[in-house]
Amino acid sequence: MAMGTPSEIYDSKQASWLLRSKGDDVINTATRNLLSRGVLSKSQRDPTKQAPGRQLKISEMYVFVH
């Protein structure tokens, strides 16, 4: 839900609550696994320029294949 929701209806507070309710260890493990499998990719190319909002996105390669 937090990753696949279209931007026009995405609620950052609801997404934050959902992720926090699962705990940092669970979220960090899931994130690492999805990044290593290519399901997620980083949405910002320059890590020194942190912007508010989603920092990861569903990989375009994964979307087109599946």
Buried (B, 14 or more C-beta within 10 A) or exposed (E): EBBEEEEEEBEEEEBEEEBEEEEEEEBEEBBEEBBEEEBBBEEBEEEEEEEEEBEBEBBEEBEEEE
